């Protein structure tokens, strides 16, 4: 069944903090300078992992407000650091004043929330007394480890009081928040929403992905014939979203597509079956054709399985000439934050009419027939971008990003939708 | 206000082993007895996965299998899904945290891929072959309420039949000292955008300010409501079991309550 066109979800404001730096400006500059944020792993006490990470500088130094002390963990510190950039809080305050604090929803994606706090609590408990295993007093489980912690923290930090939940579908989490926010606003549960993704480096993901043999000892090289797997990163990104109406326009989510692989817990379907459905449905909801799309920001993790499967789905839907690239070479794979990072990167591509290359990629794998960019492209009109995010459990989400005018504008290349 | 139809319900908790077997207790026709749940073997999981399935995945499958058994007409390979759990898989978190305390930090690859919050949802889509959209979420103690909102919005807007599963298990020690869950509990609903021959009730949801949350009418059931985040659905299940029309208020996030109105179809 063809998906009906949706009303564009306007990104009124956004902010991004990754290994490239704090704030959208420095992230855009890092992209344009082809400067990776990845370095050989020196996280925490790790000395036995031969891998690269995209660590955000200064997270350890962040101090949470006194009233939110119980929420103190690396993930919420990064959330606060991210929220403080780009005057994003002022935009949220404006929306809160306009609609009321209970009418601005909060939907944050994360895969591991504040699990590092649990890791540290176990380490202390087992070291102190292996028999009694008493967890330390400083460990506040609901405010840190629980998956809801980051949405709860963001909602409290922004003084909002409406609907709020965390989506945790591994690496598609913070792409799916846009679909959830769209449905919530369309059903009248809120008038605007803060969506985003926050995921931080922790032992669980670093040693976990290592045990699955999908971390690369080399810097990650998406789509490269010699690619050896992922480099794990961390990031916090947020967007304030509202429905398109007669007075607002700008960069918007024009369509979303969500699907399940129904194939394997940690490997994608080899033909990219679920990826194809997600991209197709996103384009349908945007009321576009595959030929209208100008660029795909790939999930492109740099694992052999993901890049080959995604390449097949992209080629099947768009042919082999559409420009594509993964931006994981800059930030690493930021897991539950990957969706928001790459939506904001896609917004940069549209604003700047500029496409990033597949950083660190030298020779494209012969099995990937899609047009993987090895050099950045500029001076092209970029109107419509597809951003892909796929996760463990076969969870897929694709988004179409484009620019729209307010519904009354006569010049808009995207007039108002019917729904 | 969002309006959908409830096609079927599922329920699994100590002494409430399946929707049909729980009706008498929910209606206060029989006394509640906290009979411990026996280990469940999910019927839809392939044998390999069944052996390795954690307590949380087994509980999610048990309630999902209960609800689909109560609606023979549903094509489970086409169902969209919303899975909600406040805490996720305590057992796996405990095991991985312990492994990370060892000098070698050897994390089991199976445990790691089972650690994702959408693990049960992933196994469910593999078991049923459903490629439809599936979301896994948490809103702490308000997880059932938020997942009901996401599921009703998904059903009404996307015009698709949706399975809603809400579940939480008890954490092992030492996590249990930091996170209280009094008993395992799981509920499930199948929601449809249009009325069918099997519809139990029409269900409308609406957020309201300045309301207090509803309690259950039956004091024995009310005693269970705050033992587990997933058990916050009990006032709604009580209405459904009694085949009554009416409204209940579930505590939402922030300053809100969710008004859930039921108009019986039977």
Interface residues (C-beta under 8 A of the other chain):
Chain A: X3 X48 X101 X102 X111 X115 X118 X119 X122 X123 X125 X126 X127 X133 X134 X135 X139 X140 X141 X142 X145 X146 X147 X148 X151 X152 X155 X160 X161 X162 X163 X164 X165 X166 X167 X168 X169 X170 X176 X179 X180 X183 X184 X186 X187 X188 X189 X203 X204 X207 X208 X209 X210 X211 X212 X258 X259 X260 X261 X262 X263 X264 X265 X266 X273 X274 X277 X391 X392 X393 X394 X395
Chain B: X1 X2 X85 X86 X87 X88 X93 X96 X97 X98 X99 X100 X101 X105 X106 X107 X108 X109 X112 X113 X114 X115 X116 X117 X118 X119 X121 X122 X123 X125 X126 X128 X129 X130 X131 X132 X133 X134 X135 X136 X137 X138 X139 X140 X142 X143 X146 X147 X149 X150 X152 X153 X154 X156 X157 X158 X173 X174 X175 X177 X178 X179 X207 X209 X252 X253 X254 X255 X256
